[in-house]
Amino acid sequence: MARQERAVQTRRAVLEAAAAVFAERGYAAATIAEILSRASVTKGALYFHFDSKAALAQGVLQAQVTAEYHLPRELKLQEWVDAGMTLAKRLPREPMLLAGVRLSADLQGRDVFGSAWPAWTEVTTSFLTEAKGRGEVLPHVVPEQAAQVFLGAWIGVQFVSQAVTDWADLEERMSALYDFVLPAIAVPAVLVRLDTAPDRGARVMAEVEHKTPAALAAAGD
């Protein structure tokens, strides 16, 4: 068990170091030497988990979508909003997510290591499909199509926020995006109940951090 725990910790240290370097320099300029230095691991330890720089990039992209700040809600659409707003809160502060943005937008590198965009599209499609099944979504909405449109808008919001304010207004821009998109998706009775305030992500994260493991388990029942 101790050996397994050390392996998990080493893999995480390598991924976090790689994410920081990718976020700062991009894929092409990143070097294994700098990643090794930041992770404080041996070359052998790194290559035990990742056999190339491309594999490191793939590992970072696979770590993008997590459920650590997900809480079940009465409305599935609120869960979707919460996912987006917590992402907007976290993204400027977490190198793993910043690296995902930069790697996914690397048009030359995408053929080598892929992109996080399909995973995020799948997440949105899943939320909207379940919400539609619950009667929260307008009948004409096609979840897969709506997810693709939302992804394009979300990518634009990210890049504009980064270029104009260095991410300082990302939560406000994400809130505005939901306010424009949701009337085209949600049934009116659900729309008026959704919380899309700019500080929604911060409040959800605080709620998660204050819950005990037992309370989280009970909420998922």
C-alpha positions as CSV (number, residue, x, y, z in Angstrom):
1,M,0.0,0.0,0.0
2,A,2.8,2.4,0.8
3,R,4.4,1.7,-2.5
4,Q,1.1,2.3,-4.3
5,E,0.6,5.6,-2.5
6,R,4.0,6.8,-3.4
7,A,3.4,5.9,-7.0
8,V,0.1,7.9,-7.0
9,Q,1.8,10.8,-5.3
10,T,4.7,10.7,-7.8
11,R,2.3,10.6,-10.8
12,R,0.3,13.5,-9.4
13,A,3.5,15.5,-8.8
14,V,4.6,14.9,-12.4
15,L,1.2,15.9,-13.8
16,E,1.1,19.1,-11.7
17,A,4.6,20.1,-12.8
18,A,3.8,19.3,-16.4
19,A,0.5,21.3,-16.2
20,A,2.4,24.3,-14.8
21,V,5.0,24.2,-17.6
22,F,2.4,23.7,-20.3
23,A,0.3,26.5,-18.9
24,E,3.2,28.9,-18.9
25,R,5.1,27.9,-22.1
26,G,2.7,25.9,-24.2
27,Y,3.4,22.4,-25.5
28,A,6.2,23.1,-28.1
29,A,8.4,25.1,-25.7
30,A,7.9,22.9,-22.7
31,T,10.8,20.5,-21.9
32,I,11.0,17.3,-20.0
33,A,14.0,18.8,-18.1
34,E,12.0,21.6,-16.7
35,I,9.1,19.3,-15.8
36,L,11.5,17.0,-13.9
37,S,13.0,20.0,-12.1
38,R,9.6,21.2,-10.9
39,A,8.3,17.8,-10.0
40,S,11.5,16.9,-8.1
41,V,11.5,13.4,-9.4
42,T,14.0,11.3,-11.3
43,K,13.8,10.7,-15.1
44,G,13.1,7.1,-14.4
45,A,10.1,7.9,-12.1
46,L,8.6,10.2,-14.8
47,Y,9.0,7.7,-17.6
48,F,7.5,5.0,-15.5
49,H,4.2,6.9,-15.6
50,F,4.5,8.8,-18.9
51,D,6.7,7.6,-21.8
52,S,6.8,10.9,-23.7
53,K,5.9,14.6,-23.6
54,A,2.8,13.8,-25.6
55,A,1.7,11.3,-23.0
56,L,2.2,14.0,-20.3
57,A,0.0,16.3,-22.3
58,Q,-2.7,13.6,-22.6
59,G,-2.5,13.0,-18.9
60,V,-3.1,16.7,-18.2
61,L,-6.1,16.8,-20.6
62,Q,-7.6,13.7,-19.0
63,A,-7.4,15.4,-15.6
64,Q,-9.6,18.3,-16.7
65,V,-13.1,16.9,-16.0
66,T,-13.6,16.0,-12.3
67,A,-16.6,15.7,-10.0
68,E,-14.9,17.1,-6.9
69,Y,-17.2,20.2,-6.7
70,H,-20.4,18.5,-7.9
71,L,-23.4,18.5,-5.6
72,P,-26.7,17.0,-6.5
73,R,-29.5,19.6,-6.9
74,E,-33.2,19.5,-7.3
75,L,-32.8,20.8,-10.8
76,K,-30.3,19.2,-13.2
77,L,-29.9,22.5,-15.0
78,Q,-28.7,24.0,-11.8
79,E,-26.0,21.3,-11.6
80,W,-24.9,22.2,-15.1
81,V,-24.7,25.9,-14.1
82,D,-22.8,25.0,-11.0
83,A,-20.3,23.0,-13.0
84,G,-19.6,25.9,-15.3
85,M,-19.5,28.5,-12.6
86,T,-17.1,26.5,-10.4
87,L,-14.9,25.9,-13.5
88,A,-14.9,29.7,-14.0
89,K,-13.9,30.2,-10.4
90,R,-11.1,27.6,-10.5
91,L,-9.6,28.1,-13.9
92,P,-7.5,31.2,-13.3
93,R,-6.1,29.7,-10.1
94,E,-5.3,26.1,-11.2
95,P,-2.5,25.3,-13.6
96,M,-4.0,22.0,-14.5
97,L,-7.1,23.8,-15.9
98,L,-5.0,26.6,-17.5
99,A,-2.9,24.0,-19.2
100,G,-6.0,22.3,-20.5
101,V,-7.1,25.6,-22.1
102,R,-3.8,26.2,-23.7
103,L,-3.2,22.6,-24.9
104,S,-6.8,22.3,-26.3
105,A,-6.3,25.5,-28.4
106,D,-2.9,24.3,-29.8
107,L,-4.0,23.5,-33.3
108,Q,-0.7,21.9,-34.2
109,G,-0.4,19.8,-31.1
110,R,-4.0,18.6,-31.1
111,D,-3.1,15.9,-33.7
112,V,-0.4,14.6,-31.2
113,F,-2.2,14.7,-27.9
114,G,-5.8,15.6,-28.5
115,S,-8.0,18.1,-26.7
116,A,-10.2,18.5,-23.6
117,W,-13.1,19.9,-25.7
118,P,-14.8,16.6,-26.5
119,A,-14.9,15.7,-22.8
120,W,-16.5,19.0,-21.9
121,T,-19.0,18.7,-24.7
122,E,-19.9,15.2,-23.4
123,V,-20.4,16.6,-19.8
124,T,-22.8,19.3,-21.1
125,T,-24.6,16.8,-23.3
126,S,-25.1,14.5,-20.3
127,F,-26.4,17.3,-18.1
128,L,-28.8,18.5,-20.8
129,T,-30.0,15.0,-21.7
130,E,-30.9,14.2,-18.1
131,A,-32.5,17.7,-17.6
132,K,-34.6,17.2,-20.7
133,G,-35.7,13.8,-19.4
134,R,-36.9,15.5,-16.2
135,G,-38.9,18.1,-18.2
136,E,-36.5,21.0,-17.4
137,V,-35.5,21.6,-21.0
138,L,-37.7,22.9,-23.9
139,P,-38.9,20.1,-26.2
140,H,-37.2,21.3,-29.3
141,V,-33.7,21.4,-27.8
142,V,-31.2,18.8,-29.0
143,P,-28.7,18.3,-26.1
144,E,-25.8,17.3,-28.4
145,Q,-26.3,20.4,-30.6
146,A,-26.8,22.7,-27.6
147,A,-23.6,21.3,-26.0
148,Q,-21.6,22.1,-29.2
149,V,-22.9,25.7,-29.4
150,F,-22.3,26.2,-25.7
151,L,-18.7,24.9,-26.0
152,G,-18.0,27.4,-28.8
153,A,-19.3,30.3,-26.7
154,W,-17.5,29.1,-23.6
155,I,-14.2,28.9,-25.5
156,G,-14.8,32.5,-26.7
157,V,-15.5,33.7,-23.2
158,Q,-12.3,32.2,-21.9
159,F,-10.1,33.8,-24.6
160,V,-11.7,37.3,-24.3
161,S,-11.5,37.2,-20.5
162,Q,-7.8,36.2,-20.7
163,A,-7.0,38.8,-23.3
164,V,-8.9,41.7,-21.8
165,T,-8.6,41.3,-18.0
166,D,-6.1,38.4,-17.5
167,W,-9.1,36.2,-16.3
168,A,-10.2,38.8,-13.7
169,D,-13.8,39.0,-15.1
170,L,-14.2,35.3,-16.1
171,E,-17.0,34.6,-13.5
172,E,-18.9,37.7,-14.6
173,R,-18.6,36.7,-18.3
174,M,-19.6,33.1,-17.5
175,S,-22.7,34.3,-15.6
176,A,-23.7,36.5,-18.6
177,L,-23.2,33.5,-20.9
178,Y,-25.6,31.4,-18.9
179,D,-28.1,34.3,-18.7
180,F,-28.1,34.5,-22.5
181,V,-28.2,30.8,-23.3
182,L,-30.6,29.4,-20.6
183,P,-33.7,31.2,-22.0
184,A,-33.3,29.3,-25.2
185,I,-32.9,26.0,-23.3
186,A,-34.9,26.0,-20.1
187,V,-38.7,25.8,-19.6
188,P,-39.9,29.1,-18.0
189,A,-40.9,27.6,-14.7
190,V,-37.3,26.2,-14.3
191,L,-35.6,29.3,-15.7
192,V,-36.8,31.6,-12.9
193,R,-35.4,29.2,-10.3
194,L,-31.8,29.0,-11.6
195,D,-29.0,30.8,-9.8
196,T,-26.5,32.1,-12.3
197,A,-25.0,34.9,-10.2
198,P,-21.2,35.6,-10.7
199,D,-20.4,34.3,-7.2
200,R,-22.3,31.1,-7.7
201,G,-19.1,29.1,-8.2
202,A,-17.5,30.4,-5.1
203,R,-20.6,29.6,-3.0
204,V,-20.8,26.0,-4.4
205,M,-17.1,25.4,-3.6
206,A,-17.5,26.8,-0.1
207,E,-20.5,24.5,0.3
208,V,-18.5,21.4,-0.8
209,E,-15.6,22.3,1.4
210,H,-17.8,22.6,4.5
211,K,-19.6,19.3,4.0
212,T,-18.4,16.2,5.8
213,P,-17.8,13.0,3.8
214,A,-20.9,11.5,5.5
215,A,-23.0,14.5,4.3
216,L,-21.7,14.2,0.8
217,A,-22.5,10.5,0.7
218,A,-26.0,11.1,2.0
219,A,-26.6,13.8,-0.6
220,G,-25.7,11.3,-3.3
221,D,-28.2,8.7,-2.2
